[in-house]
Amino acid sequence: MSSLIINRSRSRAVLLWKTHGIEIASIFSHAFADSVSASGFSSDATRSFKTTSSGFESRKISNLTFSRSNFVSTTRPLSSEAVPVASTCDGLTVERIIANQWPILDENESDWKSHAAAIAQSIQVIKRRLQWKKLLVRLRMLSVELNKPHLWDDPTHAGKISREHGSLTGKMKGVMTFERELLEHIDMLKLAKEENDSELESVGETMSALTEMRRVSKEKELEALLSAENDHCSCYIEVQAGAGGTESNDWASMVMDMYKTWAQRRKFSVTVVDEMPGEMAGIKRATIKLNGEYAYGYAKAEVGVHRLVRISPFDSGKRRHTSFAAVAVIPILGDGSTRVQINDSDIRIERFRSGGAGGQHANTTDSAVRIIHIPTGITATCQNERSQHMNKASAMAVLQSRLDQLEMARQTAMNAQHTQSLTEISWGNQIRTYVLHPYRMVKDLRTNYEVSDPDAVLEGDLDGFILSFLSSSLDKSDDEH
């Protein structure tokens, strides 16, 4: 049996047409060549056909079973008007894979149907989390907006529309490319088995590719959780100690250290913006800035009151104490995305000497800056930079983010989930409890997710809690919808 194989350079997928004795004449047109090229196949595949001025040259290949209808249009350029449905040569789609209910086995099992079922299930989850139909509708609306002739008369608005369109297009293309890649691997496995061709029996390599796709699909499921408007932004994390003096101050310092370690594990850059030390130990309040993609999307799961139960190291009687610390997370919207305009007449700037250990310069000049927004009473302080100008710029950035967050909270009536979460730091308002005595456990009271190793959590192992919260929030949103 002879075969015509088109190798795709990126995924090594194979498109194989069996041959049963028929002429390939005018079937192959320039349109098909364009489709192959647009789909990402290597140019070598296109060059395997000899062409003439009128199109592809007719070639005699034995044992060919082929008709124009066998081709499924999965390679059309993506548009907001029509999204092509990807399928294998025999019409198998992701939806049909799920409907077949193939059993999902362990990743170590060499069963391509198991891998395909797991990946298809992940694709379905990703589409649900991205609210696929709404995404396509929104993309159409943005495309119409982008085609308006006077769009760029307002550069700020145009830039926002363009960025959102690019973001949604990227998400759509990413899902569809992943879907096509799965189906191409299935094509290769099924047709190679039918051909019984030793050269195509590189099933091990394809199975490895499916196993890797299965692993990557879980990462893509996570990324799909972070599809809200500001999830991609960097953010500020604020920690404030509750009532309890030194004990609560020490707990607030532990919470802040936990977030610093977690952020470093996530490869976010961490900058201390403001810190007010406690009288004996710990901190009364501190703010850090996390720079990195999806920093806010992950960190927003930590908003609320955190409770600690332990034998106090500051109590000579070795009694058990309960301490509280509140966490607020504020997105940094970036240039051109601010929601509140700050007028010079609305702010008051105070300058004072920096506290803390300091150094040769920090404690000898009034380099620290506090900015008060008079209409709202919101303040922002920065004293960690060496110059007053740098402290002022950092404090202004924090103030802008806080005002933007307050406006978003006002518009969505969700103040309690953001900066207003700092108002009630007491029993009954906590989102998570950390118990170090008489037993050891950390439990999230919103999702009931718990672990028995509090030391690992305090050292920054927060991903389990964050993913559990994000998943439950999305499921709750789907149920309400």
PyMOL commands that set and color helices and strands:
alter all, ss='L'
color gray80, all
select helices_A, chain A and resi 30-38+43-47+68-70+94-100+112-129+132-146+151-153+155-195+198-200+203-225+246-265+295-302+344-346+388-412+415-417+419-422+454-458+463-480
alter helices_A, ss='H'
color red, helices_A
select strands_A, chain A and resi 3-7+14-18+22-24+51-52+55-56+59-61+234-241+269-277+283-291+304-311+320-332+347-352+368-373+378-382+430-435+441-444+450-451
alter strands_A, ss='S'
color yellow, strands_A
deselect
rebuild
show_as cartoon
